[in-house]
Every structure is written in structure tokens, then in C-alpha cells.
Amino acid sequence: MTSTAIYKENLRVENTHLQSNSTYFTDAPVDNNGKGEAFSPTDTVATALANCMLTIMGIKAEQHKINMNGTKAEITKTMASNPRRISKIEIEVHFPSSYAEKEKSLLEKAAVTCPVFYSLHPDISKIINFHYPNA
């Protein structure tokens, strides 16, 4: 088993990662009967994509002695209806440093080949942009 999810009340769920015992809550969004006081389940999906991208880039960066500490991802999730679903995830990746073209290519390829990227339904538009400071 990987984790548990327990429905608490008022559209709130407590999630626990069993190996680390770390927890987080989800809450239904305001536009779907919730209070919007925590990540919604679909927020966690969109954010998981960015987390996965940063993690896989981090693995490649460590293997190639590239410092990407402080790299930030800004995530925007767009919902559709009938049925209600994620229709688009936009991620803006901001690197704290500029890199050689070979390093940029390595990091960008790692990002878009992460497991979550491949796990999302192909109908979900994934728009990924990479930003580097001016050299």
C-alpha cells in the first residue's frame, strides 16, 4: 500500500503517505460545492505533474553536476465540464541560472518524459514553458 485517504467531513479528505507518515488535506473547490481551503483533488494532479517534472530534472541535474536549486514551477489548471475534468495544465518553469544549450536540452527533455506526464490522459493539453535568466 502507498497511502490512505480518509473522508473527514465537509468535502475534506485527509491523505497520508504510509512510508513517511506525512499528510495533506484536499478540499472541494468553491466552484464545486467546497470551501476551497486546501488543494482540490484536481489541483493535486496538476501540481503532481510539476513535482514529477522537477524531480526528474533534479535527477538528471545531479547526474550531470548541474545546479538547479531554486527552480520554480508555476502551475495553472483549467477545468472543463460535461464531464467535469482537467482540460489543460500550463506549467511555467523558471530556472535561477542560465545553462549551456546541451544542459537546457537535457533538463527540458527530462521534464516532458516524467512518469506523470506520460500517465495523464492525452486529451489533457499540457503546455510547458521554460524560462532562463538573461545571460
ZILINBEL-V172989 format. One line per field, one symbol per residue. phi: phi as a letter, one per 30 degrees, with the letter a starting at -180 (. if undefined). A space follows every 10 residues. Layout:
BEGIN
phi->???
END
This chain:
BEGIN
phi->.cabbbdcah icbccbdddc idbaccbdde dbiccicaed eddddddddd ededdddddd dddchcdcej dbcccbcccb bhddadcabc bcccddbcbd eddeddddde ddbdededdd eddddcccbc bbddd
END
